[in-house]
């Protein structure tokens, strides 16, 4: 799939980007693997693990998705783009709304224009469960981004560029996630809990990368791919990380949901369920145009169907969470001890 191709990942120094780079370098014979990000320090640190001398295909490219001209230079000769760059911290986006819009919305538009004009073959954009029925600005910007990428297939015109979206839940151990925060608070003996009823979808970095790579082979253009992943309760997570700690309920923060949704009811009529994932089909296609994913048996979801973290049939126990956390590389960057 990627052998002999030039692959570029925006936001390549983030948690997903670094794991994606590792997987591609180890599993494929790419022509080039370009890491695009705006932070020279993070690229310098990443070079310690993925140096050009050891991995000849890798390239480091300073640039921002807000800068369309820079994207045109970066996308020249690129076959596949994974768009992972985003401002994703909910409180930061609430306090800096225009900055979130410039990166998550206008940056998405720049990626689309550059990909079409530079002849990129396939583009996968990473989304979030917060984009489904959003109640915070981060989710709203990512929903707008999702709409831009799915619609981009229509105005690619005669060019062959195809765009799809991958939407998944909270990534275990990623930068700014709850695990490194709980680990940082463990020494104080009290873990702050927003609401004991809170549930979340849960996915590991490796699973996220695997799903993106599989979606690259499945995509025809315009789909939103959603993996079937387990749910967990926030109290169970606290017990898994620090059973000896007390918990203190502090209330849901602005912009937070009690439960997360990945396939809302309003999208059920154009959602196809497969064994391990869902596909939300593009709204501009008629049912007659829909083609099933090759090699997969799927069925259309019934009207009113909703895939959310509270009605999920797959739950992680405290023991399972503890095992997964023990196997997870936690990204502590940005965590205040």
Secondary structure, DSSP 4 states (H G I P E B T S, - for coil): --TT-EEEEETTTSHHHHHHHHHHHHH---SEEEEEES-HHHHHHHHTTS-TTT-TTEEEEE--TT-HHHHHHHTTT-SEEEE------HHHHHHSHHHHHIIIIIHHHHHHHHHHHHT-SEEEEE--GGGTT--SHHHHHHHHHHHHHHHTTTTTTTS--EEEEEE--EETT-TTSHHHHHHHHGGGTEEEES-TT-EEEEE-HHHHHHHHHHHHHH--SS-EEEE---EEEHHHHHHHH-TTSEEEE--PPTT--SS-EEE-GGGGGGEEE-SSEEEE--TTS-GGG--PPTT---EEPPTT--EESSS-S-B--HHHHHHHHHT-----TT---
